[in-house]
Amino acid sequence: MDFYGSVTVGERGQIVLPSKLRKKFGIKAGDKILVLGRKAYEKWGIFLVKAEILAQIMEEWEKKIKKSLEKMKE
């Protein structure tokens, strides 16, 4: 895991992603970033992911699940 600096949460709950992070991951103004969390990990932190990347991950999982189900039918 890489460290990109720290951010401060503003009065309106906003943060600014460090420029090094934005450049490395190709994050540009207008990109949709999903903010995920789970109560079980409340004290651990949050997870940020670009919306189109999560969509790609879900498509890959769907293909793998379908393939596994087809093998189970054999």
C-alpha positions in Angstrom: 0.0 0.0 0.0 1.3 3.4 -1.0 1.1 6.6 1.1 0.1 9.8 -0.8 -0.1 12.3 2.0 -2.9 13.4 4.3 -6.1 15.3 3.8 -8.2 17.5 6.1 -11.9 17.2 6.1 -13.5 20.7 5.6 -16.5 22.1 7.3 -18.8 20.7 4.6 -17.2 17.2 4.8 -15.1 17.7 1.7 -11.6 16.5 1.1 -9.0 17.1 -1.7 -7.2 14.1 -3.1 -3.5 14.6 -3.3 -2.3 15.5 -6.8 0.2 12.6 -6.9 -2.6 10.2 -6.2 -4.9 11.8 -8.9 -2.1 11.6 -11.4 -1.2 8.0 -10.7 -4.8 6.8 -10.9 -5.9 9.1 -13.7 -8.5 10.9 -11.6 -9.8 14.0 -13.2 -12.4 16.7 -12.5 -15.9 15.2 -13.0 -14.9 11.6 -12.4 -17.4 9.7 -10.3 -15.7 8.3 -7.2 -17.6 5.8 -5.0 -17.1 5.9 -1.3 -17.6 2.5 0.4 -17.5 1.4 4.0 -18.9 -1.3 6.2 -20.0 -1.0 9.8 -17.8 -3.9 10.8 -14.8 -1.9 9.6 -16.0 1.4 11.0 -12.8 2.0 12.9 -10.6 0.8 10.0 -11.5 3.3 7.4 -13.2 3.8 4.0 -12.6 2.7 0.5 -12.6 4.9 -2.6 -13.0 3.5 -6.1 -13.6 5.0 -9.5 -17.1 4.1 -10.6 -16.1 2.7 -14.0 -13.4 0.5 -12.3 -15.9 -1.0 -9.9 -18.2 -1.7 -12.9 -15.3 -3.6 -14.6 -14.6 -5.6 -11.5 -18.3 -6.5 -11.2 -18.4 -7.6 -14.9 -15.3 -9.8 -14.3 -16.9 -11.4 -11.2 -20.2 -12.0 -13.1 -18.3 -13.9 -15.8 -16.4 -15.9 -13.2 -19.6 -16.8 -11.3 -21.4 -17.8 -14.6 -18.4 -20.0 -15.5 -18.4 -21.6 -12.1 -22.1 -22.3 -12.2 -21.8 -23.8 -15.7 -19.0 -26.2 -14.4 -21.3 -27.2 -11.4 -24.0 -28.2 -13.9 -21.7 -30.6 -15.7 
